[in-house]
Amino acid sequence: MEDITNIMDDVEIVKEFLVESGDHLDDVESKILQLEENPEDVDMINSIFRPIHSMKGSAGFLGMKDIGKVSHELETLLDEARKAKLKVTPEIIEILYEGIDILKKLREVVEKKVNNKDASPDVIDYQPLLSKISVALQHNQKKAETDLKPVSTSQDDAEDISTEPKKLGEILLESGDVSQEQLQVALHEQEKPLGVILVEKGITTPEKVENALKIQSTTGKKSAETVKVDTQKLDNLVNLVGELVIANALINEVLGSANNTNTSANKNLSQLSKIVKDIQDQVMSMRMVPLKATFQKM
């Protein structure tokens, strides 16, 4: 189960995570119930995806490998669904419910450790859940390939998608503010700027488009020489560090299970793990940004 001894000196960060994750899980559980009633509601899928994505990043950043791994797999499942590559079936709904239940149990283990209480001696086995997700992805992807038609294969459409407005669309898509289908429809009506089309159709709000444009405007610009760090940039860094910690843990797990005897590879992997840990510690030392803002990334 979760080993948080390396961050217990920053117990307030863990407590903040517990509060945020508890709110996320309660919110997601109620939204899964709504999704069950309307499984084709892309907006609802996005509203479930966002908190799971945020929780995965925070857990990875804090080194909570179990929570990070489970939320990562659930995020993958939801990402396929929101991109219309996977159909939300009753089986998928059951997997989501099971995933939230396991995340709650894993969170309780961390909470007990933070409060100096003995964690449950029972091992929370989430491997069956991961297997179900893997099978569901394979099965539903094959079905989706036969059921779904490509949005477009024409050269003109390909040129539209490769133009500059696509970058804005990608930002809105990744944040869950628009769906893949909504983006494609808007991109095919490129007489006006993409942001204007999305707002006029009621797909997103002017505020969200403005935020996406701000992110877009920073791309490729030379970094300014300053000690002032924008909150959004710190949020992105925290999320990337979380991804890095999770990826490093997965590599260690795979090579460990393969009984790797390559001394050089093991030495390099050990060095990589040390660097990842150093990066994690450095990011955690940044205290000038309020914690609440840090964990409310999405």
N, C-alpha and C positions, 0 to 999 in steps of 0.2 A: 504494500500500500504506500500512499504518498509519504515521501521523506522531505520534510520542510525544515529540517534542522539547520540547513545552510542559510535560511532567511529568517530565523526566529529572532535575530537581533533587530529586524525590521518588522516586528509583530504587527504594527499599525497598518502596514501595507497589506498583510495577510487578512487582517480584520476588514479592511476596506474591500478586499476581493470577496470575502465571505458575504458581506452585505450586498454588493453588486450582483454577485452570482446567484444569491438567493432570490433577489428580485427578478433577475433574468429567467430563472427556472420556473418560478411561479407564473410569470407572464407567458412564457413559451407554452407551458402546459395548457393554459386556457385557450391559447391560439391554435394549438393542435386540435382541440375539441371543435373549434370553428372550422378548421381546415377539413376535418372529418365530414362536416356537413356540406362543404363545397370544395372538393379536392382539386378543382381547376382554378382556384383563386390564386393567381400569381402574386398579388399584393400580400396576401396572407403568408404565402411561402417565404417571401422576402422578409416579412416582419418576424418570422421564426428564424430565418437564416442569420440576420444581423446580430442578435444577442448571442447565438451559438458561436459565431465568428469572433465576437468580442471576448467571450469567455475563453475560447481556445487560445487567443493571443495572450491574454492575461495569465492564464495557467502556465503556458509555455515560458513566459517571461519570468514567472516565479519558480519555475522548476518543478511544477506539479505534473509529473509525467503521465499519471493515470488519467487525470481529468483532461489533460491536453490531448491524449491519444483518443479518448472516447469522443470528445467534442470535435476533434479533427475529422473523424470518420462520419459523424453526424453532419458536419458541415459539407463534406464531400457529397453525401446523399442529397442534401437540400440544394446544393449548387447545381447538381444535375437536374433536379426537379424544376428549379426556377429558370433554367435555360431550355426547358421543354425537351430535355433529352431523356427524361425518366418520368413515367406516369405515376401519379400518387394513387396507390391502390390501398385497400384495407390492410394489406400486409405491411405496406410502408408506414401507415399510421401506427400500427402496433409496434413497429420497430422504433418509431419516434417516441412513443410512450415509454417503452422499455429503456431507451437511451436516457431520457430525462430522469427516470427513476434511479438508474445507476449513477448518474451525475449527482443526484441529490445525496445518495448514500456515500459517494466519494467525498462530497463536500462536508458531510457530517463527520467523517473521519478527521479531516483537517480541522474542523471546528473544535472537536474534542481535544486534539493536540494543542491547539492554541489556548484553550481554557484549562490546560494541564489535567485533562481527564484521560483515563485510559480509553484508547480507541477500541472499537469492537474487535474481538479476536478473530471473528469470521472474515475469511478472505473474500473480497468482493470480486467474483469471477466475471469479467466482462468479455472474455474471449468468445463465448457463444454469440453475444450481440455483434461483435466485429465480423464473425463468420456470416451472420444473417445479412449484414449490410453488404458484404462482398458478394454474396449470392444474389441479393436483390439488385445490385448494380448490374451484374452480368446479365441477369434474366431480363430486366426492364430495358436495358440498353438495346438488346437484340430486338425486343418488341418495338421499341421506339423507332428503330431504323426502318422497320417495315411500315409503321403507322404514320410517321411524320414525313411530310414532303419538304424538301429544301425551300427556303424562302425565295431564293433566286439563284440562277446560274448564269445570267447574262453578263456580258462584258461591261455594259453601262453600269449595272448595279455594282459590279466589283470595283469599278472606278469610284463610284459614289462612296462606298464603304472605306476605301483607302484614302479619301481626302481628309483634310484637317479636322472637320467637325466630328469625325469618328472618335478622335481622342477624347472629346467632351463626352460622347456617348459611352465610351468605355469607363470613364470615371463614374458616371451615373449608374451604369450597369453593375460595376463592382461594388458600389455602395448600397445596391439593392433598391435605389430610388426608381428605377424603371426596369421592365422585363426585356428579355431578348426580343420577343415579338413586337413589343411597343417600340423598341429602338429601330428595328428593321423597317417598320411602317413609316416612322418619322424620317429615316434616312432616304427613303424612296420619294419623299416629298421635299426635296432640297431646294425649293424656290426661295425659302426663307432660312435664316440660321437655325440650326438644330435646336438650340435652347428655346427659341421663340415657338417653334412647332410643338415641342413637348409641353410648354406652358399653356399654349392655346388649346391643346387637346385635353388639358386637365390631368395629364399624366404625372406631372411633377409641379413644384412650386418655383416662383422666381428666386426665392432665397436659396433653394437647393442648386439651381442652375448657377447662380452667382458664386456659390461656394465652390462648385465644380470648376468654374472659369478661373477662380483664384488659384486652384490647384494646378490647372492647366498652364496658367501664365508663368508658374515657377519652373516648369519643365525646361531643362537645358540651360537655364540661366547660371552664370558664374556665381559661386557662393560669395556672399558679402563677408568682409572681415568684421565680425561683431560677436559679442558674447551673449547677445540677446537671442533666445531660441523661441520660435513660434510654437504655440501649443500643438498645432496640427502636425508639425514636423516631429515633435517629441512623441506624439501619439503613434505616428507611422514607425518611428524607431522602436518603440516598445513592441509594436506588433511584429516587426521584422525580427527582433531578438527572440520573441516567443516562437516564431516559425523556425528560427535557427536552432534553438534549444531542442525543440521537438524533433527536427530532422537529425540532429546529432544523436539524440537518444535512440532513434529508430535505426540508424546505422550501427551503433554499438550493439543493439539488440540482435540485428541480423547477423553480424559477424560473430557475436558470442554464441548464437545458436548453431552456427556453422562450424564451431570448433576450430576457428582460424588459428593456424600455427605459424603464420608468416610474421616473424619477429619485427621486420621493418615496417610492415603495415600496421601492426599493433602499436609500435612506437609512434608512428605518424598520427594514428587515430587518438592516442593518448594526448599528444601535443595539441591536436585539434580541439579535443574536449577541454583542455586547459584554456585555450584561447577563447572558446565559447563562454566558459565560466567567467573569464576576465571581462569580456564584453558585457555579460549579464550584470556583473558587479558594478561596472562603470555606469551603466544606464540606471541601475537602482540608486546610485549615489546622487543622481540629479534630483535635488529636493526643491528647486525654485518654482516648480509647477504644482498646483494643488492636486492631491491624490485623486480626488473625485473626477477631475477632468481627465486625468491620465487613464483611468479605467473605463470611462464612458467613451470609448473610441468610435463607436458606430452610432 
